[in-house]
Amino acid sequence: MWASVDTSDNVTKVYTRPTAITYEDVNYPSNVMSSWSNAELATIGVYPVVEDTSNYEDPAYYINTNETFTYYDSVSVGGTTYTNTVVGSYGTATPRNLNDTTDDDGNVTPGLKSNAITTQNNQAYTILQPSDWYVVRKSENGTAIPTDWDDWRESIRTTYQSQVTMINACTTVPQLQALYVYNDATPPVRPLPVFPPSPDQTS
């Protein structure tokens, strides 16, 4: 990524890919951005862009600000010092609503917790659906559901209820995020319980 900077050190344009530009009435082809050195590009007012994502948060949980671009003679980003560089940075991200919100017309917008619970509910439904025929068969002709499958289906429902309890207990966005973070164990695990495999996956 590159940026054009004027004589007052204002960033005038940002390029996400090599682009043909005009500088002081001279046209330069797009390949100069990828083939010229930084010093050569500086002679036509073009500088490399370093992105500082220290304030950038997972957009599933936060609303990030627009990225802003600033030219620096010297700047440190992530422990590395850069000279004659444009830095793309973000302001402080805003957490999304954890709980449902209702507008003046009574319209409800689900919060992060409701969305998380809906996701887990859909997963449970999808996991159980292939074995629903056992339940239909039992209802229609009384044939018992195999014990291992009956126990497993109940474990899916129990796991889901545990997930709902843990999600609803969160009072901050970071707490909700942390439920989905796997550790370095072998195999890795996360605080939010996962659905157990079906009998045909463990046999």
Disulfide bonds with the S-S distance in Angstrom:
none
